[in-house]
Amino acid sequence: QVQLVESGGGLVQPGGSLRLSCAASGSIFSINVMGWYRQAPGKERELVAAITSGGSTNYADSVKGRFTISRDNAKNTVDLQMNSLKPEDTAVYYCNAVLKTVYFKNYWGQGTQVTVSS
């Protein structure tokens, strides 16, 4: 059974920083893409950032220059460093991984709350 476990959410003031971490565990053969999505109240879930096993990255326009995604392939972990946080970054952040046990499948973490407020 595969699990994605997130950590690092919390309350931060505007302009502050947070670092989210996600670790994938279980009978994993390989991981293709890992990423972070977020969902604010009343809005659809949206991609924040993603990274391939080769290190190619993709960011939402709204976070470019502020957020950095990184990955440790040996540990099956992905981190999201969030700087210059804004109130509009407030959301539940979900870790995502496209990984292979027997076949490739999309997996989600349970979500971690990020609140940016003074």
C-alpha angles and dihedrals in degrees: 000000000000123000132186111200120192130198139171106063123133147114120315135168121247110279092027131117138239133179121213122199131193129188124194118209139174136061096340120167097180141338122224111181126007123189153148128250129181137204124198122197110284093007136100122257110267137192114256101176140335136192131196126220087259093055101256111147138203126192136189110249090241093063103036111127092016106060128052125194121203136174141201108207093189092056098034091234134137127193133195117205108200119194133174090023119200131202088250089063088069108120145106107281119213128198115223133191135179102208143159128237101148092336135359116282138165116251132189135200123227094257134248126228120240116188122184110193142132 
